[in-house]
């Protein structure tokens, strides 16, 4: 696991993952969601798989989370922070950049004007 405590990972994950499980589930069913990201080798994008894991994590109580869940939560934190830093200068509302972030549970339009 990381140098961060589980409490730090939990808090940062819930600060960054701003989509509810139902919002994320609905999003992952869209063609836009399925059309972005790097293929994991089985035809499904890495971020898309991550989104499904995020739904399971967010549907658990804190005391039910496993070390594997915390490892994934930390991976999500890293991805969102790196990807947010690559924000394009063009309109983001209908961008692959936004769609990829949404696959990881973060909708940038919830925190900025889109």
Buried (B, 14 or more C-beta within 10 A) or exposed (E): EBEBEBEEBBEBBEEBBBBEBEBBBEBBEEEEBBEBBEEEEEEEBBBBBBBEBBBEBBEEEEEEBEEEBBEBBBBBBEBBEEBBEEBEEEEBEEBEBBBBBBBBBBBBEEEEEE
